[in-house]
């Protein structure tokens, strides 16, 4: 996995998780859903990069 893509994935996962928790804490379902979406996007990016690495080796 390239370092920049790995960093992007981790950043998306972390920001998404934080946004999701803030949304839940303040009772805003819309913010929580956006955070969950961002977290899932980071998870998918990480999975894509792991798949690419597996094909390289």
Secondary structure as the mmCIF struct_conf table of DSSP 4:
data_model
#
loop_
_struct_conf.conf_type_id
_struct_conf.id
_struct_conf.beg_label_comp_id
_struct_conf.beg_label_asym_id
_struct_conf.beg_label_seq_id
_struct_conf.end_label_comp_id
_struct_conf.end_label_asym_id
_struct_conf.end_label_seq_id
HELX_RH_AL_P HELX_RH_AL_P1 UNK A 3 UNK A 26
TURN_TY1_P TURN_TY1_P1 UNK A 27 UNK A 27
HELX_RH_AL_P HELX_RH_AL_P2 UNK A 29 UNK A 56
#
